[in-house]
Amino acid sequence: MTVIRWIKLGKLRAYPTPGGHRRIRKEDFLDFLRAHQMFIDREFFGEAHRALELMDRSRP
């Protein structure tokens, strides 16, 4: 089966993007993999790191 077919059959939750594509939340994808006893490769998801640097321009 394809991912699109799983979505159409309601087996995998997804929502449409403004451009007409489909987006799947990470949690929904993991739930799908667990429910169908599929292998979960933790490296596939990687580590998401976000950083924000604030500068105080009033200090020299």
N, C-alpha and C positions, 0 to 999 in steps of 0.2 A: 504494500500500500504506500501511497505517497502522503506527505504531510498535508497537502491540500485536501485530499480525500478524507483523512482523519478529521480535519476541521469541518468539512461539509457534513460528515456523519455525526458530528457532535462529540467525537471522542477526545478531541484536543481543543481546548478553549483558545480563541484568538479574537482580535478585534481589528476592524479595517482602519487603515491609515488614510489620510486625505488623498494620497496618491494612488489609492486603490490596491495597495498591498495588504498583507495581513501581518499583524504583530502578535507574538506570543510572549506572555509574561514568563519570566524564568521560573517562578513558582508553579505555574500551570504546566510548563514543560516537564519539570521534575516530577510533579504529581502523575503526569501521563506516563513517564518512563517507569515509575514505581508500579503503577497500576497494571502495566503490561509486562512487568518483570524484565525490563530492558536494562542493559548495562549503562551505568552512569559514570562517565569519565570526568572526574573532578577537574582535570586540567583543561577540559573543553571550555569550561566557564571562565577560567582564569581568575585573577584577582583584580577587582575594580578598585582603583585608588583615585580619590579626588583630593585635591589640595587647593587651598585658598591662602594666598599670601596677602596680608594687609600691611600697608605702609603708612606710617604717621608722618605726613609731610611737615608737620609743625615742629618736629624734632630734627636737629642737625645730624 
